[in-house]
């Protein structure tokens, strides 16, 4: 084989030497180029093509597709030899020639060049350019039948790019399309390659069952192949899945088999940087098992050192160096670990330069990197090592400050990743994945006695997706009517396709067609949004507003009336509370074990009348202990408290000052709740400028369609009528008029909306649902076309504040859904409150609201009145504490509102004055006439 290649190379060199004296026909040159491409390694091919390029220019051949191919091969060879800048240069030149208007150009060949360019740009950390190159390649390949074979390769590379950036949903979408095309083409290798991308994305999303299901069919396909590289690729995924199931010995064994396959492949090729990269990945993964799971740090270092031998690229080496640094950190060698982290970061920093103060790469470089996941891991682990180093050295202040700066950079990276990610599944995954980082950052703040920066991390750890949703709604208000309609149309098409996809059978023809349509519409939406961001600075500013409110803003917008804001963070190993008043800010560490124990007992007894009645002593003990843990340490002086919980809402009103007597906190404090302080600053009450009769909308279906299987609610229409008497021009929808369609049509037009109906929700994957007379509406179906005009939503239905607690983001409940469309205040329920109690409490609330009280005080007084008048059994917290206020506490005007009344009063006064004046004029006229008569 070697002698044959040598003869080919010598033959081509002789042709080149001969050409110095005489230019050969272009077809001869092309034939030699094809032979060289087939038989020469990257380095030999590079020399050969460079010589051809010189001869091409000397002989004044036409600037045609043959020269473009020479440039394409030069670019490819430079890329394979890790000369990325030169690879980019020559590949772009090839594309330029083939896209020219020359008759001898070949536009279809740019599909190959774009595929290479996408890989090169990715290696250069140019994420956006890489995506654009791959998408250009797809567009070209789709138009030429003899280039369609490239499509599965390009989709697989795009899928892999998005996998590395942590956008697992997009990875799945691209890989599904690539696999579908490969199946039609009969390309088993490309089916496997795209299937493997899907497997690793599902595994990353902790869907191990789904990954194993895909793997079964993949193994059958692999059995048809003799390709060692593909077999190694699949075995790597098998090992990953064993590791996910904690079968570490088996995982190490299968990783070893994968490594053997890659090495067999390398025996038969000159060079293959992709196979070498996989060798590095496999040995790195084995090292990670010894590091993270088996705590054998010495053995981990052996495999990491081997991994370094396979790769020269800075990014890959930096990832491995990060693992080496972590191994030393675990051994307590913190100083060496920090130095290795900084070496790893320098390899992915521009010009290998890090910041002077903290030896971290600049944020602007991080933003353009397609490998933010690796960078985030490096920066986060470096920060954790600095924190451990500081604690090892008696809480060394300079080291703690360096750790804090590094956590700040990691948080910036999380923002960048969040903006790039599409789909709630991926976003929620990363909210959970980054949770521990915020816990360590808050611990650092606590050690530095820095509650102000701690508040920043508290806010960044919660309800960020809700704030993003509000940002987007605010941004959409900056659009022209044409752009707004276009944006709404795309969103509606995506929603419709998602609903139809959910109703289709997976892998059916209809499913595949709908999935492809959905993918393309999502791409159109992303392109449109990118155009808006560039053309409309205000839109961009609103959409990406990730500021955490300052203390000054909190004091002026959130607690202007002397309230206190208390925020909580519950980590895996520590819990913190932070209070803000008009003059002070305080950070406290809370015993997390006691908190979990008493919270579990409190919640067990809270939502069951029977349990609460039988074990009321135990209830009071838990309620008092939680008060001692959560509120007493802050020495609260205000009688109005805003709680920003971390996860599920606890009704603080029902905690007790005493462990033996029912001294409920509701008698001293008016409580309200919020998803975050930032939510309160974004959802300030809209001030009325014109009078309106659209003040109150009440909905009570009473009876429900049989298909909904919901019991009737007799008495709800009577309660609604009682409530409506507090308003001048109420609108009420009952029985069949209380339909889903009517609710959606009226939703954004009324200041106050009252719902007396059924709802269903729990803490599982089941989506919260609200019922109307004819149909139901799910949380995901709430309209999101623009900010609602509604100021207060009262959900007098069961469990409207309940939903799945998404770690790092909060509870996805119906109440939160209404918050997501800009409704600033919601009265919601935490358990299945009895109808009689919820109706009467709601009526008492409106009675106080009619007095112009703030919402938290109105609810507090309603609950106190209930306690003062109810029977002994109805004084149990089960009856009255299940209704809580979430959001803005400012009063909501009933009737026409002050502006309307003022205008009406002014009009009446003017009319009276006008009539009096006319009367005087008539009276004066009569007097004058009389004097003449006399």
C-alpha positions in Angstrom: 0.0 0.0 0.0 2.8 2.4 1.0 4.7 1.7 -2.2 1.6 2.3 -4.3 1.0 5.7 -2.7 4.7 6.6 -3.2 4.5 5.8 -6.9 1.3 7.9 -7.3 3.0 10.8 -5.4 6.2 10.5 -7.6 4.0 10.4 -10.8 2.2 13.5 -9.8 5.4 15.3 -8.9 6.8 14.4 -12.3 3.7 15.9 -13.9 4.2 19.0 -11.9 7.9 19.3 -12.9 7.0 18.7 -16.5 4.4 21.5 -16.2 7.0 24.0 -15.4 8.2 23.8 -19.0 4.8 23.2 -20.5 1.1 23.6 -19.3 -0.8 20.4 -19.5 -4.5 20.3 -20.7 -6.9 21.2 -17.9 -8.5 17.7 -18.1 -5.1 16.1 -17.4 -4.7 18.4 -14.4 -8.1 17.4 -13.1 -7.5 13.7 -13.5 -4.3 14.1 -11.4 -6.1 16.0 -8.8 -8.7 13.3 -8.5 -6.0 10.6 -8.1 -4.2 12.6 -5.5 -7.4 13.2 -3.5 -8.0 9.4 -3.5 -4.6 8.2 -2.6 -2.6 10.9 -0.7 -2.6 11.7 3.0 -3.4 15.2 4.1 0.1 16.5 4.2 1.1 15.1 0.8 -2.1 16.2 -0.7 -1.5 19.7 0.7 1.9 20.0 -1.0 0.5 18.6 -4.2 -2.4 21.0 -4.3 -0.3 24.1 -3.4 2.0 23.2 -6.4 -1.1 22.8 -8.6 -2.4 26.2 -7.4 0.9 27.8 -8.5 0.8 26.1 -11.9 -2.9 27.1 -12.3 -2.0 30.7 -11.9 1.2 30.5 -14.1 -0.7 28.8 -17.0 -3.6 31.4 -16.8 -6.3 28.7 -16.6 -9.9 30.0 -16.2 -11.0 30.7 -12.7 -13.3 27.7 -12.7 -14.6 24.8 -10.6 -11.3 23.0 -10.9 -9.4 25.8 -9.2 -12.2 25.9 -6.6 -11.6 22.2 -6.0 -7.9 22.8 -5.6 -8.6 25.5 -3.0 -11.2 23.3 -1.3 -8.7 20.5 -0.9 -6.0 22.9 0.4 -8.5 24.2 2.9 -9.5 20.7 3.9 -5.9 19.6 4.3 -5.0 22.6 6.4 -8.0 22.0 8.6 -7.1 18.3 9.1 -3.6 19.4 10.0 -5.0 21.9 12.6 -4.0 25.0 10.6 -7.5 26.4 11.1 -7.0 30.0 9.9 -5.5 28.8 6.6 -8.2 26.2 6.3 -10.9 28.9 6.6 -9.1 31.2 4.1 -8.8 28.7 1.3 -12.3 27.2 1.9 -13.8 30.6 1.6 -11.9 31.3 -1.6 -13.3 28.0 -3.1 -16.8 29.0 -2.1 -16.4 32.5 -3.7 -15.3 31.0 -7.0 -18.1 28.5 -7.2 -20.7 31.1 -6.3 -19.5 33.5 -9.0 -21.5 34.0 -12.1 -18.9 32.3 -14.3 -20.2 29.6 -16.6 -17.4 27.3 -15.4 -18.2 27.7 -11.7 -20.0 24.8 -9.9 -22.4 26.2 -7.2 -23.4 22.7 -6.1 -19.8 22.0 -4.9 -20.2 24.7 -2.3 -22.2 22.2 -0.3 -19.0 20.2 0.4 -17.1 23.4 1.1 -19.8 24.7 3.5 -19.7 21.4 5.4 -15.9 21.8 5.9 -16.3 25.5 6.7 -18.8 24.7 9.4 -16.4 22.3 11.0 -13.5 24.8 10.7 -15.5 27.7 12.2 -16.6 25.4 15.0 -12.9 24.6 15.8 -12.2 28.3 15.7 -15.0 28.9 18.3 -17.0 30.9 15.8 -20.4 29.5 16.8 -22.7 31.7 14.7 -20.5 31.3 11.6 -20.4 27.6 12.1 -24.2 27.3 12.2 -24.6 29.6 9.2 -22.1 27.5 7.2 -23.9 24.3 8.0 -27.3 25.9 7.1 -25.9 27.2 3.8 -24.7 23.6 3.1 -28.2 22.2 3.7 -29.8 24.8 1.5 -27.3 24.0 -1.4 -27.5 20.2 -1.0 -31.3 20.2 -1.0 -31.2 21.7 -4.5 -28.9 19.2 -6.2 -29.8 15.5 -6.3 -26.1 14.4 -6.4 -25.4 16.4 -3.2 -28.3 15.1 -1.1 -26.0 12.5 0.4 -24.3 15.3 2.3 -27.5 16.2 4.2 -27.3 13.5 7.0 -23.7 14.5 7.6 -24.4 18.2 7.9 -27.4 17.6 10.2 -25.3 15.3 12.4 -22.6 17.9 12.7 -25.2 20.6 13.6 -26.7 18.2 16.1 -23.3 17.6 17.7 -22.6 21.4 17.8 -25.8 22.0 19.7 -25.1 19.1 22.0 -21.8 20.6 22.9 -23.5 24.0 23.6 -26.0 22.2 25.9 -29.0 22.8 23.6 -30.1 19.2 23.8 -33.6 19.8 22.4 -32.2 21.3 19.2 -29.6 18.5 19.0 -32.5 16.0 19.0 -34.4 17.9 16.3 -31.4 18.1 13.9 -30.4 14.5 14.5 -33.9 13.2 14.0 -34.0 14.9 10.6 -30.6 13.6 9.7 -31.5 10.1 10.6 -34.8 10.3 8.6 -32.9 11.4 5.5 -30.2 8.8 5.9 -32.9 6.1 6.2 -34.4 7.1 2.9 -31.0 7.1 1.3 -30.2 3.6 2.7 -27.1 4.9 4.5 -26.7 2.8 7.6 -23.5 4.7 8.7 -25.3 8.0 8.7 -28.4 6.6 10.3 -26.1 5.3 13.1 -24.2 8.6 13.4 -27.4 10.6 13.8 -29.0 8.1 16.1 -26.0 8.3 18.4 -26.4 12.1 18.6 -30.0 11.4 19.7 -28.9 8.9 22.3 -26.4 11.1 23.9 -28.8 14.0 24.0 -31.5 11.9 25.7 -28.9 10.6 28.1 -27.8 14.2 28.9 -31.4 15.0 29.6 -31.6 12.1 32.1 -34.0 10.2 29.8 -32.0 7.0 30.1 -35.0 4.8 29.3 -35.5 6.6 26.0 -31.8 6.4 25.2 -31.7 2.6 25.8 -34.8 2.2 23.6 -33.0 3.9 20.7 -29.8 2.0 21.4 -31.6 -1.4 20.8 -32.3 -0.6 17.2 -28.9 1.0 16.8 -27.1 -2.2 17.8 -28.9 -4.1 15.1 -27.7 -1.5 12.5 -24.1 -1.6 13.8 -24.1 -5.4 13.3 -24.3 -4.7 9.5 -21.1 -2.6 9.6 -17.5 -3.4 9.5 -16.5 0.2 10.1 -14.4 0.3 13.3 -14.9 4.0 13.9 -18.7 3.8 13.8 -18.6 0.7 16.1 -16.4 2.6 18.5 -18.8 5.6 18.4 -21.8 3.4 19.3 -19.9 1.6 22.1 -19.0 4.9 23.6 -22.7 5.7 23.9 -23.4 2.3 25.4 -20.7 3.0 28.0 -22.2 6.4 28.7 -25.6 4.8 29.4 -24.0 2.2 31.8 -22.4 5.1 33.6 -25.8 6.9 33.9 -27.1 3.8 35.6 -24.2 3.8 38.0 -22.8 0.5 36.5 -19.3 1.9 36.5 -17.3 -1.3 36.2 -19.3 -2.2 33.1 -19.0 1.3 31.7 -15.2 1.1 32.0 -15.2 -2.2 30.3 -17.3 -1.0 27.3 -15.2 2.2 27.1 -12.2 -0.1 26.7 -13.9 -1.9 23.9 -14.7 1.4 22.2 -11.1 2.5 22.5 -9.9 -0.8 20.8 -12.3 -0.1 17.9 -10.9 3.4 17.4 -7.4 2.2 17.5 -8.2 -0.5 14.9 -9.6 2.2 12.6 -6.5 4.3 13.0 -4.2 1.4 11.9 -5.8 1.6 8.4 -5.8 5.4 7.8 -3.1 8.0 7.5 -4.7 10.5 9.9 -8.2 10.9 11.3 -8.5 13.8 13.8 -12.1 12.8 14.5 -11.1 9.2 15.6 -8.2 10.6 17.6 -10.6 13.0 19.3 -12.8 10.0 20.2 -9.9 8.2 21.7 -9.3 11.2 23.9 -12.9 11.3 24.8 -13.1 7.7 25.8 -10.0 7.8 28.0 -11.2 11.1 29.5 -14.6 9.5 30.3 -12.8 6.6 32.1 -10.8 9.1 34.0 -14.0 10.9 35.0 -15.5 7.7 36.5 -12.4 7.2 38.6 -12.5 10.9 39.6 -16.2 11.5 40.2 -17.6 8.1 41.2 -14.8 5.9 42.5 -12.7 8.7 44.1 -9.5 7.1 42.9 -7.7 10.3 41.9 -4.3 8.7 41.1 -5.9 6.4 38.6 -8.0 9.2 37.2 -4.8 11.1 36.5 -3.3 8.2 34.6 -6.2 8.2 32.1 -6.3 11.9 31.8 -2.6 11.9 30.9 -3.2 9.3 28.3 -6.1 11.3 26.9 -3.9 14.3 26.3 -1.7 12.2 24.0 -4.4 11.9 21.4 -5.3 15.6 20.8 -3.5 18.9 20.0 -6.5 21.2 19.7 -6.6 23.7 22.5 -10.3 23.2 23.3 -10.0 19.5 23.8 -6.8 19.8 25.8 -8.4 22.5 28.0 -11.3 20.1 28.8 -8.8 17.4 29.9 -6.6 19.8 31.8 -9.7 20.9 33.7 -10.2 17.3 34.9 -6.6 17.0 35.8 -7.0 20.2 37.9 -10.1 18.8 39.6 -8.2 15.6 40.5 -5.5 17.7 42.2 -8.1 19.8 43.9 -9.8 16.6 45.4 -6.4 15.6 46.7 -6.1 19.0 48.5 -3.4 20.4 46.2 -5.4 23.6 45.5 -2.6 25.8 44.4 -1.5 23.5 41.6 -5.2 22.9 40.7 -5.8 26.6 40.2 -2.7 27.0 38.0 -3.8 24.1 35.8 -7.3 25.6 35.6 -5.8 28.8 34.4 -3.7 27.0 31.8 -6.8 25.2 30.6 -8.7 28.6 30.3 -5.7 30.2 28.5 -6.0 27.7 25.8 -9.5 28.8 24.9 -8.9 32.6 25.5 -8.2 34.9 22.6 -4.4 35.1 22.0 -4.0 33.0 25.1 -4.5 36.0 27.3 -6.5 36.0 30.5 -7.7 38.9 32.7 -5.0 40.4 34.9 -7.1 40.5 38.1 -8.7 37.0 38.2 -7.0 35.1 35.4 -10.3 34.4 33.7 -11.2 34.8 30.0 -13.2 37.9 29.0 -17.0 37.6 28.8 -17.1 38.8 25.2 -14.9 35.9 24.1 -17.2 33.4 26.0 -20.3 34.8 24.2 -19.1 33.7 20.8 -17.8 30.3 21.8 -19.8 27.3 20.6 -18.5 25.2 23.5 -19.9 27.2 26.4 -20.6 23.9 28.3 -16.9 23.1 28.5 -16.0 26.7 29.4 -18.8 26.8 32.1 -17.5 23.6 33.6 -13.9 24.9 33.7 -14.9 28.3 35.2 -17.3 26.8 37.7 -14.8 24.1 38.9 -12.1 26.8 39.2 -14.4 28.9 41.4 -15.3 25.8 43.6 -11.5 25.1 44.0 -10.9 28.7 45.0 -13.7 28.5 47.6 -12.3 25.2 49.0 -8.8 26.7 49.0 -10.0 29.8 50.9 -11.8 27.7 53.5 -8.7 25.5 53.9 -6.8 28.8 54.6 -9.1 30.1 57.3 -11.4 31.8 54.9 -8.7 33.8 53.2 -10.4 37.0 52.0 -8.4 37.6 48.7 -9.1 34.0 47.6 -12.7 34.3 48.5 -13.0 37.5 46.4 -11.3 35.8 43.5 -13.8 32.9 43.8 -16.7 35.4 43.8 -15.5 37.1 40.6 -15.2 33.6 39.0 -18.7 32.7 40.0 -19.9 36.0 38.5 -18.3 35.0 35.2 -19.9 31.6 35.4 -23.3 33.3 35.9 -22.7 35.4 32.8 -22.0 32.3 30.9 -25.3 30.8 32.1 -27.1 33.9 30.7 -25.4 33.5 27.3 -26.4 29.8 27.2 -30.0 30.5 28.3 -30.4 33.1 25.5 -29.3 30.5 22.9 -31.4 27.7 24.1 -34.8 26.9 22.6 -37.4 24.8 24.2 -38.4 24.7 27.9 -37.0 21.1 28.4 -33.4 22.3 27.7 -33.8 25.5 29.6 -35.2 23.7 32.7 -32.4 21.1 32.5 -29.8 23.8 32.7 -31.7 25.6 35.5 -31.3 22.4 37.5 -27.8 21.7 36.3 -26.4 25.1 37.4 -28.2 25.1 40.8 -25.2 23.9 42.8 -23.1 26.8 41.4 -25.5 29.3 42.9 -25.4 27.5 46.3 -21.6 27.8 46.3 -21.7 31.4 45.2 -24.1 32.3 48.1 -21.8 30.4 50.5 -18.9 32.6 49.3 -21.0 35.7 49.9 -21.9 34.5 53.4 -18.2 33.9 54.2 -17.4 37.4 52.9 -20.4 38.9 54.8 -21.6 40.4 51.5 -25.4 40.2 51.6 -25.8 42.6 48.6 -24.0 40.3 46.2 -25.8 37.3 47.8 -29.1 39.0 46.8 -27.8 39.1 43.2 -27.3 35.3 43.2 -30.6 34.7 45.0 -32.4 36.4 42.2 -30.4 34.7 39.4 -31.2 31.3 41.0 -35.0 31.6 40.6 -37.9 32.3 38.1 -35.4 33.4 35.4 -37.5 31.8 32.7 -40.6 33.7 34.0 -38.6 37.0 33.8 -37.5 36.0 30.2 -41.1 35.5 29.3 -42.0 39.0 30.6 -39.0 40.4 28.8 -40.2 39.0 25.6 -43.7 40.3 26.1 -42.3 43.7 26.8 -40.0 43.5 23.8 -43.0 42.6 21.5 -44.6 45.9 22.4 -41.7 47.7 20.7 -42.5 46.1 17.4 -44.3 47.7 14.4 -47.7 46.3 13.6 -46.3 44.4 10.7 -43.6 42.8 12.7 -45.9 42.0 15.6 -48.3 40.2 13.2 -45.4 38.3 11.7 -44.2 37.3 15.2 -47.7 36.3 16.3 -48.2 34.2 13.1 -45.0 32.3 13.6 -45.7 31.6 17.2 -49.2 30.4 16.4 -47.9 28.1 13.7 -45.4 26.6 16.1 -48.1 26.1 18.7 -50.5 24.4 16.3 -47.7 22.1 15.0 -46.7 21.2 18.5 -50.2 20.3 19.4 -50.7 18.2 16.2 -47.3 16.5 16.8 -48.3 15.6 20.4 -51.4 13.9 19.0 -49.5 11.9 16.3 -47.9 8.5 16.7 -44.1 8.7 17.0 -42.2 7.6 13.9 -45.3 7.6 11.7 -45.2 9.4 8.4 -47.5 12.1 9.8 -45.3 12.5 12.8 -42.1 12.8 10.7 -43.8 15.3 8.4 -45.1 17.4 11.2 -41.8 17.3 13.0 -40.0 18.5 9.9 -42.5 21.3 9.4 -42.2 22.3 13.0 -38.4 22.4 12.8 -38.5 24.6 9.7 -41.0 27.0 11.2 -38.8 27.2 14.4 -35.9 28.1 12.1 -37.9 30.8 10.4 -38.8 32.2 13.8 -35.2 32.2 15.0 -34.1 34.0 11.8 -36.9 36.5 12.1 -36.0 37.2 15.8 -32.3 37.6 14.9 -33.3 40.2 12.3 -35.5 42.1 14.9 -32.6 42.1 17.4 -30.3 43.8 14.8 -32.8 46.2 13.4 -34.6 47.2 16.6 -32.3 48.2 19.5 -35.3 48.8 21.9 -36.6 45.3 21.2 -33.1 43.8 21.9 -32.8 45.8 25.1 -36.1 44.6 26.4 -35.6 41.0 25.4 -32.2 40.6 27.0 -32.7 42.6 30.1 -31.1 40.3 32.7 -30.5 43.0 35.3 -31.1 42.2 38.9 -32.9 45.1 40.6 -30.7 47.2 42.9 -31.4 47.7 46.6 -32.6 51.2 45.7 -35.1 49.8 43.2 -36.3 47.2 45.7 -36.8 49.9 48.3 -38.6 52.2 46.0 -40.7 49.8 43.9 -41.1 46.6 46.0 -41.2 47.7 49.6 -42.1 51.5 49.5 -44.7 51.2 52.3 -42.4 49.9 55.0 -42.7 46.2 54.1 -39.9 43.7 54.5 -38.8 41.3 51.7 -37.5 37.9 52.8 -36.0 35.6 50.2 -34.9 32.0 50.7 -32.5 29.7 48.9 -32.6 25.9 49.6 -29.5 24.1 48.3 -28.4 20.5 48.5 -26.3 21.0 51.6 -27.2 24.4 52.9 -30.1 26.9 53.2 -30.0 30.7 53.4 -32.4 33.5 54.1 -32.0 37.1 53.2 -34.1 40.1 54.4 -34.3 43.6 53.0 -35.9 46.5 54.8 -35.9 50.2 54.1 -32.6 50.6 55.9 -31.0 47.1 56.3 -30.1 43.9 54.5 -29.3 40.7 56.4 -28.1 37.3 55.3 -28.6 34.3 57.6 -27.7 30.6 57.3 -30.5 28.3 58.2 -30.3 24.7 59.5 -31.3 22.8 56.4 -31.8 19.4 58.1 -34.3 20.9 60.6 -36.0 22.9 57.8 -36.5 19.7 55.7 -37.7 17.7 58.6 -40.3 20.2 59.9 -41.4 21.2 56.4 -42.2 17.6 55.6 -44.3 17.3 58.8 -46.0 20.7 58.3 -47.0 19.9 54.7 -48.2 16.4 55.6 -50.6 17.9 58.2 -51.5 21.1 56.4 -53.7 20.0 53.5 -55.8 17.4 55.3 -58.6 18.4 57.7 -58.6 14.9 59.2 -54.9 14.7 59.8 -54.8 18.3 61.1 -57.7 17.7 63.5 -56.2 14.4 64.9 -52.7 15.7 65.2 -53.1 19.4 65.9 -50.5 19.3 68.6 -47.9 18.0 66.1 -49.1 20.6 63.6 -48.4 23.5 66.1 -45.0 22.1 67.0 -44.0 22.0 63.3 -45.6 25.4 62.6 -43.8 27.0 65.6 -40.4 25.4 64.7 -40.6 26.8 61.1 -41.4 30.2 62.5 -38.3 29.9 64.7 -36.2 28.9 61.8 -37.5 31.1 59.0 -38.7 34.4 60.5 -37.7 34.9 64.1 -33.9 35.3 63.3 -34.7 38.4 61.2 -36.4 40.3 64.0 -39.2 41.6 61.8 -40.5 45.0 62.8 -42.9 45.6 59.9 -46.4 44.2 59.9 -46.3 43.5 56.1 -44.0 40.7 54.8 -43.2 39.7 51.3 -41.9 36.1 50.9 -39.8 35.0 47.9 -39.8 31.2 48.5 -37.5 28.7 46.8 -39.9 26.2 45.3 -43.3 25.4 46.8 -45.2 28.1 48.6 -45.6 27.6 52.4 -48.5 29.6 53.9 -46.6 31.6 56.5 -49.9 32.9 57.8 -50.5 29.6 59.4 -47.2 29.3 61.3 -47.5 29.8 65.0 -45.7 31.9 67.6 -46.5 29.2 70.1 -45.8 25.4 70.0 -48.8 24.7 72.2 -51.4 27.3 71.4 -52.8 28.4 67.9 -51.2 31.8 67.9 -51.2 32.1 64.1 -48.9 34.7 62.4 -51.8 36.0 60.3 -53.0 38.0 63.4 -49.7 40.0 63.3 -48.4 40.0 59.7 -50.0 40.5 56.3 -48.1 38.1 54.0 -47.8 38.1 50.2 -45.6 36.0 48.0 -43.5 36.5 44.9 -41.6 34.4 42.4 -38.7 36.8 42.7 -38.0 40.4 43.6 -37.4 41.0 39.9 -40.9 39.9 39.1 -42.4 42.6 41.3 -40.3 45.3 39.6 -41.4 44.1 36.1 -45.1 43.9 37.0 -45.9 47.3 38.6 -49.5 48.3 38.6 -50.7 50.0 35.4 -52.2 53.4 36.1 -55.6 54.1 34.6 -55.6 57.2 32.3 -59.2 56.9 31.0 -62.4 55.7 32.8 -63.6 52.3 31.9 -66.6 50.1 32.7 -64.4 47.0 32.1 -63.6 46.6 35.8 -64.9 43.2 36.8 -65.4 39.9 35.0 -66.8 37.0 36.9 -66.9 33.4 35.6 -68.8 30.5 37.3 -69.6 27.6 35.0 -71.6 25.9 37.8 -72.1 22.7 35.7 -69.7 21.1 33.3 -69.8 19.1 30.1 -69.9 15.3 30.9 -66.7 14.7 28.9 -64.8 16.8 31.5 -65.9 14.5 34.4 -66.2 17.4 36.8 -68.7 17.7 39.6 -71.1 20.7 39.5 -70.5 23.6 41.8 -73.9 24.7 43.2 -73.7 28.0 45.1 -70.9 29.3 43.0 -73.2 31.6 41.0 -74.7 32.9 44.2 -71.2 33.8 45.6 -70.4 35.4 42.2 -73.5 37.6 42.5 -72.6 38.7 46.0 -69.0 39.6 44.9 -70.3 41.5 41.8 -72.3 43.9 44.1 -69.0 45.6 44.9 -68.7 46.9 41.3 -70.6 49.5 39.3 -70.6 47.6 35.9 -69.8 43.9 36.5 -69.9 41.3 33.8 -70.8 37.8 34.8 -70.6 34.6 32.7 -72.3 31.6 34.2 -73.5 28.2 33.1 -73.0 27.7 29.3 -71.8 31.3 28.9 -68.8 30.5 31.0 -67.0 28.8 28.1 -63.4 28.4 27.3 -63.8 30.7 24.2 -65.5 33.4 26.2 -62.7 33.4 28.8 -60.0 33.7 26.2 -61.8 36.5 24.4 -62.3 38.5 27.6 -59.1 37.7 29.4 -57.0 40.8 28.5 -59.8 43.4 28.8 -60.8 43.4 32.5 -59.1 44.9 35.5 -60.2 42.2 37.9 -61.1 38.6 36.8 -62.8 36.2 39.3 -63.0 32.5 38.5 -65.2 30.1 40.5 -64.5 26.7 38.9 -62.5 23.5 39.1 -58.8 23.1 38.5 -56.5 20.1 38.6 -52.7 20.1 39.4 -50.2 18.1 41.3 -46.4 17.9 41.7 -45.9 15.4 38.9 -45.4 15.9 35.1 -49.2 16.3 34.8 -49.9 19.8 33.4 -52.1 22.1 35.5 -55.6 22.5 34.0 -58.5 25.0 34.4 -62.1 23.9 33.6 -64.9 25.9 31.9 -68.4 24.8 31.1 -67.5 23.3 27.8 -63.8 22.6 27.8 -60.5 22.9 29.7 -57.4 25.0 29.2 -53.9 23.8 30.1 -51.1 25.9 31.5 -49.2 25.8 28.2 -52.3 27.1 26.3 -52.6 30.4 28.1 -52.3 33.2 25.5 -48.9 34.8 25.3 -49.4 37.3 22.5 -49.0 40.4 24.7 -49.1 41.8 28.2 -52.6 41.4 29.8 -54.5 44.5 31.0 -55.7 42.5 34.0 -54.5 43.8 37.3 -55.9 41.0 39.6 -56.7 37.4 38.9 -58.7 35.6 41.7 -58.6 31.8 41.2 -61.2 30.5 43.6 -60.6 26.9 42.5 -58.6 24.1 44.0 -54.8 23.8 43.8 -54.3 26.7 41.3 -51.0 27.4 43.0 -49.8 23.8 42.7 -47.6 22.3 40.0 -44.3 20.5 39.3 -41.5 22.2 41.2 -38.8 22.7 38.6 -35.6 22.8 40.6 -33.9 26.2 40.1 -37.0 27.7 38.5 -40.0 27.3 40.8 -43.5 25.8 40.7 -45.1 25.7 37.3 -48.7 26.4 38.4 -51.7 28.0 36.8 -51.0 31.1 39.0 -47.5 31.3 37.5 -49.0 30.9 34.0 -51.1 34.0 34.5 -48.1 35.8 35.9 -46.3 34.9 32.7 -48.7 37.0 30.6 -48.1 40.1 32.8 -50.9 39.9 35.4 -49.2 41.4 38.5 -51.4 40.0 41.2 -53.0 36.6 41.7 -55.0 35.2 44.5 -54.5 31.4 44.3 -55.0 28.2 46.3 -52.4 25.7 47.6 -54.7 22.7 48.2 -58.2 21.4 47.7 -60.0 24.0 49.8 -63.6 23.3 50.6 -66.1 25.2 48.4 -68.0 26.9 51.3 -64.7 28.1 52.8 -63.2 29.4 49.5 -66.4 31.2 48.5 -66.9 32.9 51.8 -63.2 33.9 52.1 -63.3 35.3 48.6 -66.4 37.3 49.5 -64.7 38.6 52.7 -61.7 39.6 50.6 -63.7 41.7 48.2 -65.4 43.4 51.2 -62.0 44.6 52.3 -60.8 45.3 48.8 -63.8 47.7 48.4 -62.3 49.8 51.2 -59.3 50.6 49.1 -56.9 48.5 51.1 -53.7 47.0 49.7 -54.3 43.4 48.6 -52.2 41.7 51.4 -54.0 43.7 54.1 -57.4 42.9 52.5 -56.6 39.2 52.5 -55.2 39.3 56.1 -58.4 41.0 57.4 -60.6 38.6 55.5 -58.8 35.6 57.2 -58.9 37.2 60.6 -62.7 37.9 60.2 -63.1 34.2 59.2 -61.2 33.1 62.4 -63.3 35.4 64.6 -66.6 34.1 63.2 -66.0 30.6 62.1 -66.8 27.4 64.1 -64.0 25.8 66.0 -63.4 23.1 63.3 -63.3 25.8 60.6 -60.6 27.7 62.5 -58.1 25.0 61.5 -55.6 26.4 59.0 -56.9 23.8 56.5 -60.0 25.9 56.1 -58.6 29.4 55.7 -54.8 29.3 55.0 -55.0 27.7 51.6 -55.6 31.0 49.8 -52.5 33.2 49.3 -51.7 36.4 47.4 -48.9 36.2 44.8 -47.4 39.4 43.3 -48.1 43.1 43.6 -49.8 44.2 46.8 -50.9 47.7 45.7 -54.7 48.4 45.9 -56.8 47.7 42.9 -59.6 50.2 42.4 -63.2 48.8 42.2 -65.9 50.6 40.3 -64.9 53.0 37.6 -61.7 54.0 39.5 -60.6 57.3 40.9 -59.9 58.8 37.5 -63.4 57.8 36.2 -65.1 59.1 39.4 -63.1 62.3 39.2 -64.1 62.9 35.6 -67.7 61.9 36.3 -67.7 64.2 39.4 -66.2 67.1 37.4 -68.7 66.6 34.6 -71.6 66.7 37.1 -70.1 69.8 38.8 -69.7 71.6 35.5 -73.3 70.6 34.5 -74.7 72.0 37.8 -72.7 75.2 37.5 -73.9 75.6 33.9 -77.5 75.1 34.9 -77.2 77.5 37.8 -75.7 80.1 35.5 -78.5 79.7 33.0 -81.0 80.0 35.8 -79.4 83.2 37.0 -79.3 84.6 33.5 -83.1 83.9 33.1 -83.7 85.4 36.5 -81.7 88.5 35.7 -83.4 88.9 32.3 -86.9 88.9 34.1 -85.7 91.6 36.5 -84.5 93.9 33.8 -87.8 93.7 31.8 -89.8 94.4 35.0 -87.9 97.7 35.6 -88.8 99.0 32.2 -92.5 98.1 32.7 -92.6 100.0 35.9 
